Amino acid sequence: MDNPRAPMSLGRAISWFAVAYAAAIAGYLGLSAAAGRLLGPESFGYFVVALTLALVAGQLGLIGVHRSGLREA
């Protein structure tokens, strides 16, 4: 019987990461294409600026979070 919590091999983990990353990029490109068609050039420019600011704010908000767990160990 297989253990459902058995560790995954490095190759399999990388494969899953690559599939998930490709799906995320395809989704982002699809969303951008649809938004560009629906909003038109001027409004799409504002959309891109707002999206960029939100992504930068999210990344800045995460600074140091991954290290906070290391201090607890």
LOSE-930494 format. One record per residue (C-alpha): x, y, z negated; residue in three letters. Coordinates in steps of 0.25 Angstrom, whole numbers, plus 5000, padded with zeros to 4 digits. Example, Ala and Ser with C-alpha at 12.3 -4.5 7.8 and 13.67 -1.06 7.14 Angstrom:
504949824969ALA/505549964971SER/
//
This chain:
500050005000MET/500650145004ASP/500750244993ASN/500050374997PRO/501050454990ARG/502250394996ALA/503250495000PRO/503250535015MET/504550515024SER/505250645028LEU/504950615043GLY/503450605040ARG/503350725031ALA/504050805042ILE/503050755053SER/501950795044TRP/502550935042PHE/502750945057ALA/501350905060VAL/500751005050ALA/501651115054TYR/501251095069ALA/499751095065ALA/499951225057ALA/500651295069ILE/499551245078ALA/498451295069GLY/499151435067TYR/499351445083LEU/497851405085GLY/497351505075LEU/498251615081SER/497751585095ALA/496251585090ALA/496451715082ALA/497151785094GLY/495951745103ARG/494951785093LEU/495551915088LEU/496151975100GLY/497552045101PRO/497352155091GLU/496652085080SER/497551965082PHE/498752055079GLY/498152085066TYR/497851945063PHE/499251905065VAL/499752015056VAL/498851975045ALA/499151825047LEU/500651855046THR/500551945034LEU/499651835027ALA/500751725031LEU/501851815026VAL/501151845013ALA/500851695011GLY/502351665013GLN/502851775003LEU/501851724993GLY/502451584993LEU/503851634990ILE/504451554979GLY/503251464977VAL/503951344982HIS/505051364972ARG/504151384960SER/503851234960GLY/505351204959LEU/505451284946ARG/504451204939GLU/505151074942ALA/
//
